[in-house]
Amino acid sequence: MELLKERILKDGSVKPGNVLKVDSFLNHQMDISLINEIGKEFKRLFADRPITKILTIEASGIGIACITAQYFNVPVVFAKKTESINLDGDVYRTNVESFTHKKTYNVILSKKYLGPEDHVLLIDDFLANGCALLGLIDIVNESGAVLEGAGIVIEKGFQTGGQKIREMGIHLESLAIIDSMSDTSLTFR
């Protein structure tokens, strides 16, 4: 998606440890016009799939998932990284390690919002080592739902996540795949 790549080059920055900061337009301050185009593109890429739910993980994927869900006319469900007193009933659980935060989360999702009747599209902002996506895949599998695919805004192609997911036979679409990055440059596939 050229519009996204242009925006990454214009407003993104690389921090030590292969961290790409796109917080001025994607995951802190959000450019809704850009995210709207991202949502349209995910709809185009997964138009042939019978999506009934979009699943993401808090927090950065939620806005992108919501805009995307408008085009599929389906609800968004998100896995929570912390328990709260208002989460009642049975839950699905999995552990997810965050590349950016260097922390492992016990991720939970209420069983009332995902079940065997659902056809799920996973949406997230980044794919690096694949831990978040693998955790969401675990939840989908545990629920008995059908995983229709995964849409990622930015994939770090030089890390192993995309390869792992594709080797599992999952339909993975990444809108911008970064082949390499350093403090001074960034190249796309």
N, C-alpha and C positions, 0 to 999 in steps of 0.2 A: 504494500500500500504506500504509494509514493508520498502522499500527503503526510502520513505519519513519519516516514523516514526523513522528509524535509524538516519536520518540526523537531525531531530528535537532534538532528545536526545543528539546527538553529538555536534551540533552547536547552538541550540536554548537556550534561557535563559528566565526566568520568572522575570518580573518586578512587583513592587507593583501595586495593582489594577487589578490583573489577566490579565496583558498584556504579551503576548508571543512574544519575539523578535526573528524573523527569518530573519532579514534584511541582514545577511551575505550571504544568499543563495536564498532568495525568493522574497523579496520586496524592496530592496535597491540595493544591489549587487545581481545579478541573476546568478544562476548556470544553464546554458542553457542545459547541459546534463540531469540534474534532471528535469527541466521543460519540456524537450522533452519527458521524460518518463511519466510525469504527463499528457501531451497532448495525448499520446498514450492510457493511461488508460481511460481518458474521452471519447476518440473515442470508445474504447471497451465497456464502460458502456452505451453509447448512440447510438451504431451502428445501432439499429433498428428504430431510429427516423429520420424523413425526415428533418434534420436541413438545413435551408437556410441562417441563420445569427447567429452569436454569439454576445451576448450583455454583456457588462461589464460596470463598473463605473471607472472613473479615480481615482487614477493613478495605484495603485498596481495590479489591475486585468488585465491591458492591455497586459503586456508581456505574461502572462499565456494564455490569450485568443488568442493572435496571434499565439503562438506555437500550441495550440489546433486546431485553425482554419485550419492550414495546413493539418491536418488529415481528416477534413471534406470537405476541398476544398471550403470554404465559406468565405465571408468577416466578419470582426469584426467591430462592431459599439460600441462606448463607450459614455456613458452619461457624460456630462461635469458638473463640480462643479462650474464653473464660466462662465458668459456670456462674449462674445468677439465681437468685431465689425465685424469679418468675419463670424459670424454665422447669415445667412440671412434666411428669410422666417419663416414659422410657426414651432413651436417647441412643444414638449411634455414637461410638467413640473411636478415635484414632489419634496417633501421635504424629505431629508434623514438625519438622525442623525448619526454621526460617533461615535462609541464606543471609538475608540482610541484617536480621537482628541477632543472629548466632544464638538462638534460643529454641528449645523444644516446647511445643504447645500440646496440651491434651485437648484436641478439637472435638466439639460435640454438636450434634444436630438432633432435634426432636424427631422421633419416629412418626409423629403425626403428619409431618410435611413431606415425607418421601417414602414411597412404597413400590411394590412390584408392578403396579399399574402405570408407573411413570417412565417416560423416555427423556433422558437427561442430557443437557448440554452443559459442560463445564466451561466457565469463563474466568479468566484471571488476567492480571496486568502483566506479570512476568513469569517466565519459565527459565530457571537456571539449572539447578541439580534435580529438579522434579519432585522434591519432597512434598510441597503443598498439593500438587496435582495427584501424586500417588496416594496421599491421604484422602483426598476427595474421591478418588477411584475406589479406595477401600470402603468408604461410606456407601457409595452407589452399589457396590457388589453386595455388601451386607444387607442393604435394603431390598435386594431382589429386583431393583429397577434396571432398565436397559440403558446402558451408556451409549449415546449416539455420537459423541465426539467431544473434543475440547478445543476451545478458541482462546488463543493467547495473544495479547497485544504485542509484547516484545519478548522474543526468545534469544537467550544467549547461546548461539549455536556452537560456541567453542566449549560449552559445558555439557554434561552428560544427560541432562533431563529430557531433551527432545528425542534423543536417540532411544532412551529407555522406553518412553511412552510409545513411540512409533514401533519399536520391536514387540510391544505388547499387542500390536494390531489395532490400536486405537486411532481413529480418524482425528488427527491433530492438525490444526490450521493456525499458524503464527503469522501475524500481519507484518512484522518486521523481524528478520532474523539477523542478529549481529554475528559476524564471523570472527571479528577480533576487535579489541579495543585497548587503548593505552591512555595515558594522561593527555596525549596530544592528538590522538586520531581514533577513528571508529570506522569500521568497514562493514557493509551489509552483504549478505548472500544475494 
